Structures are given as C-alpha cells and as structure tokens.
Amino acid sequence: MACILVGAFVATANAAVLTIQPIKICDDGGLNCANDTEQTFLAETNKIWAQAGLTFSYLPFTTTNSSTFLSLDNQGEVDSLFTTAPGAAANPLVISMWFVANHFDAFGEVNTIGGNKIVIDEVIFGVNRLDTIAHEVGHLLGLMHDDPGVDVDFLMRSGSDRVTPSVIGDITPDGAGLDKLTAAQIKTALADPKVSAVPEPATSALILFGLGGLALARRRKMARV
C-alpha cells in the first residue's frame, strides 16, 4: 500500500520546467535600466506553454551596465551582445534573457534556433505583446516559424501576421484560443535538454509528509505488537 501511495505522489511530483536568468541592461552609469519594473508576462507565458506541460521559472533579476547594449541599433550590436554575453548564466541549460530599451528591428531575437540566449525589447510591455517571450523561447526550444504552414492563431506563426492576445483570457484554450501549439511542436520542445523534470516544492513536501506519516504508523503498530 505504501509503495502505491509513494508512486502516485512521485508521478505528480514532476513537471517540465524551463529556467530563465533575466538581465536588465542599464547605461554605463547604472541608470535608465530597461524593464526597470522587472515585468515578465510570466502568467501569460505559463498559460501558453501549459499546452506542453511546461512551466517557466525565473531566477532573480540581475543588471549589466552598457550604454552600447542598452539600445541595439543594428544587427552587429545584437550579435556582439550574444557573443560577449555579459551577465549570462553559467549553466548552459539556463536561458539568459536580456531586456533592452530598443531593438532596431524586432520585439525579440534569439542567438540561434535551439540556443540559450534571447534579447527582448522592453516595448513589448508598453504595447502589450503578451506572447512575444513565449514565441521567442519557442525558437530556443528548436521551433521554427511555420508560415504559412499553420494558421495565424498559432504561437510560432511569424509576429508580422500572428494574431496576438490582448488579454490572458484569449490564450488557448479560452476565449479566442490564440497561441496554439501543434503536437509536433510540443514533442520537439519537450525533447530539448534545457527542459528538465524537477520536483515541485509543494508536492515534494506532501511526499515527505506522507512518508513520515507511514513511518509513524508503522512504529505505532510495532509498539502495539
């Protein structure tokens, strides 16, 4: 009986988790930091990727002082940011995410498909692009743009014609059902080594509590024999 209970707890104790190191770029003097209020659209991103059973975990924000990287005015500066990677996470399985005041050509960009670096223009918070981070992370999990292979209500459709949600209630499976993922995309994303199965704290505590209860009951039974 104990084995059955423990097995059930263990089966629910694991979740696919993706860890992100967020980095605010400030000017050389440490002022005028991008995304100074430390927004992440975490609830929206988690709801989108719940289709894959994937949850995002953000480490505490850090800062990097660089007026050059605060405003990325051309592709050369973007490439230089990814190459020098100031403040990047030491663990290659953790995604390093830089927030900048301006990206010359996009809301976000990744270093490569399947990579571990991403830059986000803080303008997404001003214009309410709720799914930009989820979309760009999709690239880091090996997903390409699928235009015109999937409809405009799918997450990996290009941002130029993707229908984006204006409120969290329009993210699939609710409302307008936006930001869908295909079964093939989910399989590819979950196979990425950056996605790891870790115990959820609340469930881990439940497991320990359950094991402690079983041990206590066994001791009491032995004492009565």
C-alpha positions as a printed Julia matrix, in Angstrom:
225×3 Matrix{Float64}:
   0.0    0.0     0.0
   2.84   2.37    0.91
   4.53   1.76   -2.45
   1.33   2.56   -4.29
   0.9    5.83   -2.4
   4.5    6.89   -2.9
   4.31   6.01   -6.58
   1.23   8.17   -7.0
   2.9   11.08   -5.26
   6.07  10.75   -7.35
   4.06  10.63  -10.56
   2.53  14.02   -9.76
   5.7   15.5    -8.28
   7.44  16.2   -11.56
   6.8   18.98  -14.02
   8.67  20.15  -17.1
  10.46  23.34  -16.1
  12.45  25.87  -18.08
  14.74  28.17  -16.09
  15.46  31.74  -17.22
  18.05  34.23  -15.98
  16.58  37.72  -16.61
  19.11  40.54  -17.1
  18.31  44.25  -17.2
  20.62  46.35  -19.37
  21.35  49.81  -17.91
  23.51  52.65  -19.23
  27.2   52.88  -18.35
  26.36  54.71  -15.14
  23.91  52.09  -13.98
  20.89  54.28  -14.74
  17.97  54.22  -17.22
  17.66  50.46  -16.97
  15.46  48.65  -19.47
  12.44  46.94  -17.91
  13.26  48.53  -14.57
   9.94  47.3   -13.15
  11.02  43.72  -13.92
   7.99  42.59  -15.89
   7.99  39.13  -17.45
   4.45  38.28  -18.67
   5.02  35.11  -16.64
   1.34  34.21  -16.19
   0.71  34.57  -19.92
   3.81  32.61  -20.88
   2.95  29.81  -18.47
  -0.59  29.61  -19.78
   0.62  29.36  -23.38
   3.14  26.65  -22.61
   0.76  24.75  -20.32
  -0.26  23.03  -23.57
   3.08  21.25  -23.34
   3.0   20.81  -19.57
   5.88  23.29  -19.38
   6.34  25.86  -16.61
   8.77  28.79  -16.58
  10.96  29.57  -13.59
  12.69  32.95  -13.39
  15.82  33.44  -11.34
  16.24  36.84   -9.6
  16.9   39.74  -11.98
  20.48  40.91  -12.43
  21.81  44.05  -14.15
  24.52  44.78  -16.71
  25.74  48.33  -17.34
  26.32  49.02  -21.03
  25.08  52.01  -22.97
  26.05  50.19  -26.16
  23.8   47.25  -25.46
  21.01  49.3   -23.9
  19.95  50.34  -27.4
  20.67  47.78  -30.11
  20.79  49.9   -33.26
  21.95  47.31  -35.77
  22.5   43.59  -36.21
  26.18  43.92  -35.37
  25.33  45.15  -31.87
  22.84  42.33  -31.39
  25.45  39.78  -32.45
  28.02  41.38  -30.15
  25.63  41.12  -27.19
  25.14  37.43  -27.83
  28.88  36.85  -28.34
  30.11  38.69  -25.24
  27.02  37.64  -23.22
  27.54  39.98  -20.24
  25.95  38.56  -17.11
  24.88  35.34  -18.83
  24.02  32.31  -16.73
  26.97  29.98  -16.19
  24.76  26.94  -16.71
  24.2   26.44  -20.48
  20.85  24.8   -19.74
  19.57  28.08  -18.26
  18.27  30.63  -20.77
  19.86  34.07  -20.47
  17.33  36.78  -21.29
  18.48  40.39  -21.75
  15.96  43.23  -21.64
  16.95  46.27  -23.69
  15.45  49.7   -24.28
  15.43  49.26  -28.03
  15.94  46.56  -30.64
  16.29  48.09  -34.09
  14.2   45.51  -35.93
  12.14  43.26  -33.67
  10.37  42.78  -30.36
  12.73  39.91  -29.6
  15.54  37.82  -31.06
  17.38  34.62  -30.17
  21.01  33.75  -30.79
  20.1   30.61  -32.74
  17.36  28.01  -33.06
  17.88  25.67  -30.11
  20.2   28.19  -28.44
  20.15  29.6   -24.93
  20.24  33.38  -25.37
  17.44  35.84  -26.04
  17.05  39.61  -26.16
  13.7   41.3   -25.53
  12.78  44.91  -26.33
  11.02  46.41  -23.3
   8.48  47.95  -25.69
   6.53  44.68  -25.52
   5.23  45.73  -22.11
   4.1   49.09  -23.41
   2.27  47.67  -26.43
   1.0   44.59  -24.56
   2.6   41.9   -26.72
   1.71  39.15  -24.28
   3.14  36.25  -26.28
   6.49  37.6   -27.51
   8.55  35.92  -24.8
   6.67  32.63  -25.26
   7.25  32.83  -29.03
  10.97  33.6   -28.79
  11.53  30.86  -26.22
   9.85  28.52  -28.69
  12.78  29.2   -31.04
  15.22  28.34  -28.24
  13.4   25.03  -27.86
  14.0   24.19  -31.5
  10.86  25.56  -33.14
  10.9   27.43  -36.45
   8.37  29.82  -37.95
   5.68  27.79  -39.63
   4.23  30.37  -42.02
   2.13  29.56  -43.84
   2.06  26.01  -42.53
  -0.07  26.85  -39.51
  -2.9   29.3   -39.0
  -2.41  32.8   -37.63
  -3.71  31.76  -34.19
  -0.66  29.52  -33.57
   2.24  30.66  -31.36
   5.02  30.02  -33.87
   3.44  31.97  -36.69
   5.63  34.97  -37.5
   4.93  38.08  -35.47
   4.18  40.02  -38.65
   0.87  38.22  -39.14
   0.27  36.24  -35.94
  -2.92  37.17  -34.13
  -1.73  38.04  -30.64
  -3.86  38.08  -27.49
  -4.62  41.41  -25.84
  -5.74  39.74  -22.6
  -4.75  36.47  -20.95
  -8.32  35.22  -21.35
  -7.84  34.92  -25.12
  -4.95  32.47  -24.8
  -5.88  28.87  -25.64
  -7.94  27.04  -24.5
 -10.04  30.07  -23.57
 -11.62  32.94  -25.44
 -10.22  33.32  -28.94
  -7.99  30.27  -28.41
  -4.8   32.03  -29.52
  -1.14  30.91  -29.33
  -1.78  27.26  -30.07
   1.0   24.7   -30.4
   0.94  21.63  -32.62
   1.57  18.15  -31.24
   4.82  18.0   -33.22
   5.99  21.33  -31.77
   5.25  20.16  -28.24
   7.24  16.96  -28.81
  10.22  18.91  -30.17
  10.17  21.47  -27.36
   9.99  18.91  -24.56
  12.91  16.96  -26.05
  15.21  19.96  -25.63
  17.84  19.37  -22.89
  17.05  22.78  -21.36
  13.71  21.36  -20.25
  14.15  19.36  -17.08
  11.87  17.44  -14.74
  12.17  18.75  -11.19
  10.13  18.18   -8.05
   7.53  20.84   -7.35
   8.15  22.17   -3.79
   4.57  21.78   -2.58
   4.29  18.23   -3.87
   7.73  17.32   -2.52
   6.59  18.43    0.92
   3.48  16.29    0.51
   5.63  13.28   -0.34
   7.79  13.8     2.75
   4.71  14.3     4.9
   3.17  11.11    3.53
   6.33   9.1     4.1
   6.62  10.48    7.63
   3.03   9.5     8.34
   3.6    5.98    7.07
   6.73   5.6     9.18
   4.94   6.87   12.29
   2.02   4.49   11.74
   4.45   1.58   11.35
   6.24   2.48   14.61
   2.92   2.65   16.46
   1.87  -0.73   15.05
   5.17  -2.29   16.15
   4.77  -0.81   19.62
   1.37  -2.5    19.98
   2.65  -5.92   18.96
